[in-house]
Amino acid sequence: MSRNSHRVFDWTLFLLVIAVCAVGLLNLYSASVVADRSYHITQAVRMLVGGGLAALIATRDYRLAARWAYPMLGGVVLLLLAVFPFGTTYNNSTRWLDLGVFMLQPSELMKLVVVIVTARYLHDHDDPRGHGLGTLLVPTALCLGPVILVVLEPDLGTGLVIVFIFASVCFFDGIRRSMLLALAAIGAVTAPLMWQFGMKDYQRARVLAFLNPAENLQGDAWQVNQAKIAIGSGRLWGKGFLHGTQVQNGFVPEHENDFIFAHHGEQFGFFGSLTLLALYFALIVWCLRIARYGRDRFAVLCAVGIAALFFWHVVVNLGMVLGMLPVVGLWLPLASYGGSSVLTVFCSLGLLMSISMRRATF
């Protein structure tokens, strides 16, 4: 492969990732000026490390991931369990393990592991009629177990995204109509119970702020309201790099992380925001193109799962920043500041590159 790697290397995927990373670092540089912290430098180092890890994964046969799917699941579940006695608490949530040089968030790794485990199980248990309860019972249990641990941290947003990713892979592979009706009924029954017993007070407050934003502009709705003002004030072309007033003056909390899109929209306006969304759209479409030419069913389902990982993060993040969804604390891929999130994204991209480099044909 070393002699012919230039013939199979996926330059489109590589260039799309570089473009999104460049936009992310540009915004983080601006955020660093506001907070007087070197977000962009730390993030660039993390991206370089993540890129090296992605390159290592890409040189390995993606089928190794299928072979190690269940051991990886067991390992990450152990990390999730370790969070409760040994984890670090921040903002009333215990999600991180302090490794000295790195704060590891196991729930982020679970997103990719769920993709691999689901793809492995569905690859081994094909049903031409579509998956029913018998086929989906085991993978659902394998998914919901870690989700419960994540929600208990508490981290409802990450738990929901793991469920969305899992459901996306299953729907793509085919589900019987009776199973869809059963899932809808289960959702209708469990939603009130989740509201009453599965959500913390601050999570319910965020949902109520989303439903009635005008009633709590100085409280839980403050962040979203300021983000919308920032994006709207950018108008068509933006206020210019480093010239945003809302974000630069500190009106938007978490502007370097979950609300980085408000930072981008204020500086670069509607057309700048549209450009970033176009890059994400192209990246997701390219993931699905790689899935189309996957050499086997496991490769196809993994590529679809990684596309779902990007899709749900972009949709939910933009939805909460624009006030169209409740705030659940989800990052924007390759743009938001973070450690474990960068590790997860680049591991996903490494697996995707491995699948692409071993595709059937293009």
N, C-alpha and C positions, 0 to 999 in steps of 0.2 A: 504493500500500500504506500510505502514511503516514496517509491519512484513515481507513482501515478496520482499522488494525493492532490496535485494541483488540478487534476481533471475532475475530481469529484467533490472538492471543497465547495461548500455552499456560500458563495460570495454575497448573494442577495441577503441571506439571513445575517451574515456577519456585518454588512454595511447598514442594515436596518437597526441592528443592536447598537452599533457605534453612533448612529445618528440620534437615537433616543437618549443614549448615555451622555452625549455632548449637550443636548438640551437640558438634561437633568443637572449636569455639573454647572452649566451656565446659571441656572436658577439658584442652585445652592451657593454659588459664589455671591450672588446678590443677597441671599439669606444670611450669609456669613457677615456681610457688611452691617446688616441690621443688628445681629446678635453679638457681633464682635467675637465670633468663633469660626474656626477654620473647617466649616462643614464640608466644603468642596474638596479640600485636601484629604481629609479622612475618608470621604466617599470615594475619591479617586484611588486611594490605596486599596480600599475594599474591592473596588471594581477590578483592579489589576490582579489581586489575589483570586477573586472570583473568576476572572478571565483565564488565569492559569489553571484553575481547577476545571473549568469548562473544557479547556483544550485537552487536559488529561482524560476527561470522561469521553470526549469526542474520539480519541484515538483507540478507545476500547469498544468492543462489540456490544451494542445495546442489549443483546440477549443476556449478558451478564446481569443486567438489572432484573430481568425476569427470574433468573436463577436465585438471586439474593433478595427477592421481593419480601418474602415472609420474615426472614431474619432482620431485614431493615425495619419492617413494621414493629417487630418485637423490641428492637433497640430503641426506636423513637418513643414507643410506649413507656419503656423504662425511664427514659429521660423526662417524659411528661409526669410520671409518678414521682420522680426525684425533685421536681419543681416544688411540690407541696411542703416537704420538710426542709429543703435546702435552697429554695428559690429566693430571688431578690424581688422585693416589692417596690412598685412605682405606681403612683396615682391609684392606690387602693387595689392594685391587681398584681398578682404574683405569677409572672410568666417567664422569668429569665433565670438562667443558671450562670453564676459568675465563674468564668474559667480563668480569671486573672487578666489575660490579655484580650479577652473577648467575652461579651455577654451573649450567650446562646439562648435563643427562643425556640424550644423544640416544636412548638405548635406550627411555626413556619415550615420546618422541614416536613411536617406531617402532610402538608399540601401536596408535595411531590410524591411522597411515599404512598399516599392514597391513590394517586394516578397509577403508579407502577403496580401496586397490589391489585387494584381493580382490573387493570389491563391483563395482568397475569391470570387472574381467576376467570375472567370472561373468555380469554384465549383458550383456557383449558376446558371450559364448559360451554361449548357452542350449542345454541338452540335455534334452528332455522325458523321456527314458528314465533320467535320473540321470547324474551325472558319473562318468566312468571315468578310466582312466589318461591317455588322450589329452587330455582337458579339463583335468585337474588337474596335469599335469606342469609346465606353465609357472608357474601361481600358487604351486605348492609350492616350485619353485626360487626364485621371487621372495621367498618367506617364509623359506626355510631359509638363504639367503645372509646376511641380516641377523642371523638367530638365531645362526649360527655366530660372527659377530663379537661378539655380545652375550655368548655363553658364554665366549669367549676373554678377556673383560675381567678377571676372570670374574664373570658374573652369571647363574647357572643359573636362579634363580627367575624373572627377567624373561624369559629365553629360553623357559622352559616356558610362561609365561602367553601370550606371543605365539603359540606353537604352539596352545595351547588356544583362543585367540580365532579364529585362522585356521580351525581344525577346526570350531568351532561354526558359523561362517558357511557353510562347505562342507556340513556335515551338514544344516543348515536348508534349503539350496538343493537337496539331494538327491544321494545318492551310491549307486552301484550296489552290490549285495551282494558281488559279486566284488572290488570295490575295498576294501570293509571287511575282507574276509578277507586281502587282500594287505597292508593296513596293519597288521593284527594280527600277521601273520607277520614283517613288517619290524620291528615293535616288539619282538617276542620275540627276534629276532636281535641287534638293536642295543643292547638294554638291558645285557647283560653287557659289551659293548665300551664303552658309555658309563660304566659303573661303573669299569672298569679304566683307561681312557685319557682319558675326557672330564671327569672330576671331580677337583677338588683334594682334598688330604688333609683340609682342614677341612670340605669338603662331605660327604665320606664319613663323617667323625666325627659330623656332625649326623644323618645317616641312622641310624648305629649307635646314637646316643643316643636317637633316636626308637624304635628297635626294642627297646632295652634301657635304659629310662630309670632303673631302680633301680640300675644298676651304675655310674652316673656322675653322681650328684646334685650333686657339687661341681664338675663340669666342664662338658661340653657340654650336659648336661640341666638345669643350674642355672636358666637363664632361663625355660624352659618350666615347670619345677616351681614356681618362685616365682610365675609368672603364674597357674597353676592355684590355688595357695594364695590369691592375691589375689582371684581371681574367686569362689572358694568361700567366702571369709570375708565376702563381701558379702551372702550369703544372699538372702532374698527382697527386701528393701527397700534394702540397702546400708548402709554405715557413715555415709553423709552426705557432702555436698560438702566437700572439703578435709580429710576425716577418715579417709581410707584409711591404714592402718598399713604395709602391705607396700610400696606404691608411694611413699607419702610419706616413708618411711624409707630409700628407695633400694635396696630388695631386687630390684626388677625393672628390669634394664637396658633401654634403648631404650623406656622407657615413654611417651615423647612421639611415637614413630614407629611402628615395626612392632608394638609391644605396647601401643598405646593402648587396646585393648579391655580389657586387664587393669585399666587405670586406671579405665575406665568401669564395669566390672563390680564392682569393689571399692566404689566410691562409691555406685552407684545400684542394685546388686543385680540379682536375676533379672528383676524387672519392668522395671527401667531398661534392662537389656540386651535384653529382649524388645522394648521400644519402639524401640530403635535398629535392631534386625533387621527390625522391621515397616516402618520407614521405607525401609530398603534394598530389602526385598521389594516395596513399593509403587513405588519408583523403577524397579526392573527390570521389573515388570509394565507400568508406564506406557511404558517404552521399547518393549516388545513391542506395546503398543496403538498406539503411533505407527507401528510397522512395519506393522501390519495395515492402516492407512489411507494408507500411502505412495503417492504418485502414480505411481511407476514402480519397476521392480525394483531399481535402484541405491539408491533411498531405502529400500526395505524391507530390503535386505541391510546397508546402513550402520546402520540403527536396530538390527537384530539384533546386529550386531557390537559396537555400543556397549553394548547390554544384556549381551553376553558379557563385555565388559571389566569392567563392574561386578560381574557374577556371579562370575567367577573370582577377582577380587581379594578379594571378601568371603569366599568359600568357603575359599580357600587361607589367607588371613590368620587367620580364625577357627580353621581346622583346625590351624595351627601353634601359635597361642596356647593352644588347649585340649589340645595334645598329641596330636591326631589325625592330624597330618601333620608331616613333618620341617620344621625351620626353614629357610626359603629367602629370607627378607628381603623380604617384600612388604607394602606399605602398605595401610591401610584407606581407601577413597575418601572424600575430603572430611573425614576425621577425623584422619588421621596428619599429622604435621608434615613438610613437604617443599616443594620449589620446582618442579622439573620435573614432578612428579606433579600438582601443582595446575594447572600450565599444560596438561598433557595432558587432565585431567578437564574443565576449562572449555572447551577447544577442542572436545572431544567433545560437551559439552552445547550449545555454540553450533551445531554441525552438526545435532544432534538437534532443537533449537528451529527451525532453518531448515526441516528436513523437516516438522515438525509444523505450522508456520505456512503451509506450502504443501501441506497434505494434501488428499486428494480430498474427504473429508467426515468428520464426527464425529457 
